[in-house]
């Protein structure tokens, strides 16, 4: 839900109102009803099924998509449309029996598989005769929210444009040798913005235009009376704050009920009220605030009923009265209280938006995104045995392991003829992986404080410091590619175009891989426990200088697979060349050493 900054331009405290511009009680009731309806509408969109929406192929691809075709597939229980980049098999290559699905790592898109014509994993596989598809899971790359093909096209073109602009901006900043925080994209994409919710190279920012009725309300609520002879201006006071508070509490009580557990809702509610309490401090108003606080917490724990909206409104009005009384105080402690109070509420609402927008974890990919893509690919390619070949890099390989494990435990067919994992493991506990830096996010409360990690924005900001003297962040490059293993232009494209924003909820589940092995969201199913039950051939590859998924982590998982089904290999020599995390996919020697090895394995399994 997009928000509009309505803070007045004047810096002086507000103590008086122009009576000719006060919003009437009827208008205020109408406004609050509108707030409630918008909150409810947001929740309904968040849980829309989308199951009846057909998959589509875009007649025209955006420039950022370098595949032959761009398809979109629906996801059950969601309005997400997942992007599938298709690379048609070469007519000169021998015909293959199975299509090939490529899965990317956490917070990355399809570009990593197609950096350039001479450095394209996807093109190489298509050139070998495989009908090759790259899936972009929800929140990654060109995956969008939308229903009709027109909406999808509009959203995709906007996303593509923002991806290009972000890369150009970062390149310009690198050339100038500095990155300004103000130039970085901001996280303001909402479900109403072309029904698109996506984050690329950090986040996409799109401003939603208000309707005529919203503009009318906003003008009444936010007018600044610059010609007021008293020198005091604004009408935002009670009406605006009551509306803002009511909307916030309604969202905490209703909209977030499907996204947060009862304990999490209470944690985040207490956090907001603590912030307000700090604004008031130990003033004489604190006792009255504490009474209101207790009432709000009781109400937030109450089941939804028809009277809850009115009760929230009444408590909000009482709270606003306390704030107004503090604003009229001459105490330095309460100076500019109204504006600081409004800023607190607005910042809190933005955090709620992030929690709702980025509400998915690893199991959503496993149970919804990947099966939807596989079903669509089979319908398009029509393999005789109904199976696919699949290759996963990093988290993409983890998804394939988890799928085989789940099917092994259930005795079901994963519908995969063979899989290849590149730098992937289900258990990083005993390794020295740098991903252990994510462990602080293992605290659910911390995940609420930081709902998303804008990986794309962070890497784009860091790029000039890793690629130019004095190279203070050059160590970041080593996480991606070993020395001299990736052309500088390819590395730049990878850093500036391939990474997206990651939900903390996803990272929270992935951190279990560092505490005994990856588990499902309930914590009861340990994926590595069932690898010995799989019946699908596996090729597990590692890079000798991979700091993210070291060879020992890859081997730890490979050892759990039946010996007659698994092949494990480490690329890299003691005297060089060396392979880091992305070199298996886009390194300068990958086409000579890694790709042919994979093809030999796939050809043996493509029967």
MOTAPE-V799790 format. One line per field, one symbol per residue. phi: phi as a letter, one per 40 degrees, with the letter a starting at -180 (. if undefined). A space follows every 10 residues. Layout:
phi: ???
This chain:
phi: .cbbcbcccc ccdbbbbccc bccccccccc cccccccccc cdccccbccg cccccbbccb ccdccbccab bbbcbcgacc bccbcbbccc cccccbcbcb bbbcccgbbc cdcacadcbb ccccccccgc cbbbcbcdgb fccacibccc ccdccccccc cccccccccc ccccccgabc cccccbcbcb cccffbbabb fhacbbcccc cccccccccc cbcbcccdcc gbbhbcdccc cccccccccc cccbccccbb cdcccccccc dcccccdccc gccccccccc ccdccccccc cccdaccccc cccccccccc cccccccccc cdcbcgcdcc cccccccccc ccdccccbba bdcccccbcc dccccccccc cfcccgbbca bbbfcccccc dccccccccc gbccgbcabb bbfbacabdc cbdcccccdd cccdcccccb cbbcdccccc ccddccbbdc fcbccccccc acdgcbddcc ccccccbcbb cbcccccdcc ccccbhhcbc ccgcbccccb ccccbbcbbb bbbcbcccbc dccccdcccc cddcbbbbab chbdcgcbbb ccccbbccbc ccbcdccccd ccccccb
